[in-house]
Amino acid sequence: MAKYTKSTKLHPSAVMKRAAKHFETVSGSVKVASKTATSLCLEGPDGFVTISICPAAGKGKKSRLDIETNQFDSLVRDFLSTL
């Protein structure tokens, strides 16, 4: 299992939309299991990806994105490179 963290100026809803599209498109076998405004859980036959985002506390501030994965490290790294 691996954990990743990244800061972004993107709005949390934009991050979640990008994440869902990226993982479902690139993998094909990873599907959204649950979703809220600040979290996204994706599952595949061999593992999972859990994404949570702590929104920025003010204009111009960066939100913190935390990702935990089992078996999808390369997909996570690819996604993070798009932010």
C-alpha positions as a Markdown table, in Angstrom:
| # | Residue | x | y | z |
|---|---|---|---|---|
| 1 | Met | 0.0 | 0.0 | 0.0 |
| 2 | Ala | 1.3 | 3.5 | -0.9 |
| 3 | Lys | 0.3 | 7.0 | 0.1 |
| 4 | Tyr | 0.7 | 10.2 | -1.9 |
| 5 | Thr | 0.1 | 13.9 | -1.1 |
| 6 | Lys | 0.0 | 16.8 | -3.4 |
| 7 | Ser | -1.1 | 20.5 | -3.2 |
| 8 | Thr | -3.2 | 22.0 | -5.9 |
| 9 | Lys | -5.0 | 25.3 | -6.7 |
| 10 | Leu | -7.8 | 23.4 | -8.4 |
| 11 | His | -11.2 | 23.4 | -6.8 |
| 12 | Pro | -12.0 | 20.1 | -5.1 |
| 13 | Ser | -14.9 | 19.3 | -7.4 |
| 14 | Ala | -12.6 | 19.7 | -10.4 |
| 15 | Val | -10.0 | 17.4 | -8.9 |
| 16 | Met | -12.7 | 14.7 | -8.2 |
| 17 | Lys | -14.1 | 14.9 | -11.7 |
| 18 | Arg | -10.6 | 14.6 | -13.2 |
| 19 | Ala | -9.7 | 11.7 | -10.9 |
| 20 | Ala | -12.9 | 9.7 | -11.8 |
| 21 | Lys | -12.4 | 10.3 | -15.5 |
| 22 | His | -8.7 | 9.5 | -15.4 |
| 23 | Phe | -8.9 | 6.2 | -13.5 |
| 24 | Glu | -11.9 | 4.9 | -15.3 |
| 25 | Thr | -10.5 | 5.8 | -18.7 |
| 26 | Val | -6.9 | 4.8 | -18.3 |
| 27 | Ser | -7.6 | 1.6 | -16.4 |
| 28 | Gly | -10.9 | 0.4 | -17.7 |
| 29 | Ser | -11.2 | -1.9 | -14.7 |
| 30 | Val | -11.2 | 0.7 | -11.9 |
| 31 | Lys | -14.7 | 2.0 | -11.1 |
| 32 | Val | -16.1 | 4.6 | -8.7 |
| 33 | Ala | -17.3 | 2.8 | -5.5 |
| 34 | Ser | -18.3 | 5.9 | -3.6 |
| 35 | Lys | -18.0 | 9.7 | -4.0 |
| 36 | Thr | -18.6 | 12.8 | -1.9 |
| 37 | Ala | -17.6 | 16.5 | -2.4 |
| 38 | Thr | -14.2 | 15.8 | -0.9 |
| 39 | Ser | -13.5 | 12.1 | -1.3 |
| 40 | Leu | -13.5 | 9.5 | -4.0 |
| 41 | Cys | -13.1 | 5.7 | -3.6 |
| 42 | Leu | -12.4 | 3.6 | -6.7 |
| 43 | Glu | -12.1 | -0.2 | -6.8 |
| 44 | Gly | -10.7 | -2.6 | -9.3 |
| 45 | Pro | -10.4 | -6.4 | -9.4 |
| 46 | Asp | -6.9 | -6.2 | -7.8 |
| 47 | Gly | -6.9 | -3.1 | -5.6 |
| 48 | Phe | -8.2 | 0.3 | -4.8 |
| 49 | Val | -7.6 | 4.0 | -4.8 |
| 50 | Thr | -8.9 | 6.3 | -2.1 |
| 51 | Ile | -8.7 | 10.1 | -2.7 |
| 52 | Ser | -9.5 | 12.8 | -0.2 |
| 53 | Ile | -9.0 | 16.5 | -0.5 |
| 54 | Cys | -8.8 | 19.2 | 2.2 |
| 55 | Pro | -10.1 | 22.4 | 0.6 |
| 56 | Ala | -8.0 | 25.5 | 0.8 |
| 57 | Ala | -8.8 | 27.9 | 3.7 |
| 58 | Gly | -8.8 | 31.1 | 1.6 |
| 59 | Lys | -8.6 | 32.6 | -1.8 |
| 60 | Gly | -5.3 | 31.8 | -3.5 |
| 61 | Lys | -4.4 | 29.0 | -1.1 |
| 62 | Lys | -3.8 | 25.4 | -2.2 |
| 63 | Ser | -5.9 | 22.4 | -1.3 |
| 64 | Arg | -4.2 | 19.3 | -0.1 |
| 65 | Leu | -4.9 | 16.0 | -1.9 |
| 66 | Asp | -4.2 | 12.7 | -0.1 |
| 67 | Ile | -4.3 | 9.5 | -2.0 |
| 68 | Glu | -3.9 | 5.9 | -0.8 |
| 69 | Thr | -3.7 | 3.0 | -3.2 |
| 70 | Asn | -3.1 | -0.7 | -3.3 |
| 71 | Gln | -1.9 | -2.0 | -6.7 |
| 72 | Phe | -2.5 | 1.2 | -8.7 |
| 73 | Asp | 0.7 | 3.2 | -8.0 |
| 74 | Ser | 1.5 | 3.9 | -11.6 |
| 75 | Leu | -2.0 | 5.2 | -12.3 |
| 76 | Val | -1.9 | 7.4 | -9.2 |
| 77 | Arg | 1.5 | 8.9 | -10.3 |
| 78 | Asp | 0.2 | 9.5 | -13.8 |
| 79 | Phe | -2.9 | 11.3 | -12.4 |
| 80 | Leu | -0.8 | 13.4 | -10.0 |
| 81 | Ser | 1.3 | 14.6 | -12.9 |
| 82 | Thr | -1.8 | 16.0 | -14.6 |
| 83 | Leu | -2.6 | 18.4 | -11.7 |
